[in-house]
Amino acid sequence: MEKTAEVAIETIEKAADVVDKLADEVIAFPGNENLKKAAFRIKAIAGEIEKDAEEAEALIHKVRLIAYERLTSLFVFSLSVFF
C-alpha cells in the first residue's frame, strides 16, 4: 500500500506540473483575457496540488520512520528478555 501511495503521489505531481506548464502557455498566448484568467486559476490550483502531494510524501516518510522506530524498540525489548 505504501508503494501504491508513493506512485500515486508521483503521478499527481507530474500531472500538476504538466497542467502548470500548459497554463503558462495559455497565459503567454495573446488575446482572450477570460481564458488567461482561467489559466491563472488553474495554475494556482496546480500549485496547491503540488504542495499537498509534498505534504503527503512527508507524511509517508514520518509513518515509515515511526514504524521503523517501533520495530527497533520491539526488537531491542525482545533481546532484553532473552539476555
N, C-alpha and C positions, 0 to 999 in steps of 0.2 A: 504494500500500500504506500509505503514511503517513497519508493521509486516512481510509482504512478503519480504521486503528488508533485515530485520534482519535475517529471516530464511535462505535466500539465502546466506548471508554473513557467517552465522554459518556453513552452508553446505560446502561452499568453503573453509573455514578454516579447517574443518575436512578432506576434500579431500586432501588439500595441506599437512596436517600433515601425512596422510596415505602415500602419494607419497614420502614425505621426509623420512619416516621410511623405505619404500621399497627401496629407493635409497641407504640408509645406508646399507641395507642387501646386495644389489648388489655390493656395493663398498667393503664390507668385504669379499666377495666370492673370492677365489683365481683364478688367471688367467684372460684371456680375457680383456686386457687393453682397447680396444675400447669400450667395454661395461661399464667399470668403468668410462671412460671419459664421456660417455653419461649420466651415473648416476650422476656424479658431476654436469653436466649442468642442469639436471632435478632437482637436489637438489637446485641449485641456483634459478631456475625458481619458484620452490615451495616456497622458502623463499620470493621472490618478491611478489608472490600472497598473502602470509600471510600478508605482510606489507600493500599491497593495501587493503586487507579486513579490517585491523585495521584502516586504514585511512577512509574507508567508514563508519565504525562504529562511528568514531569520528565525521564525517560529519552529520550522522543521529542524534547524540546527540546534536550537535550545532543547527541543524534545529529545533529539538524538543524544545530546550531552547529558541530560538528566538520566536517560535510560542507561547510558554508559556508567555514570556515577553510581546509580542504584545497583547495577550488576557487579561493579567493582566492590562496592560495600558488602554485598551479599557474598561474594567470593571470599573477601577478607574475613568476614564473620564465620563462614564455613570452615576456613582454615584454622581459625582460633578455637573452634570447637574440637577439632581433631588434635591440636597440639597443646 
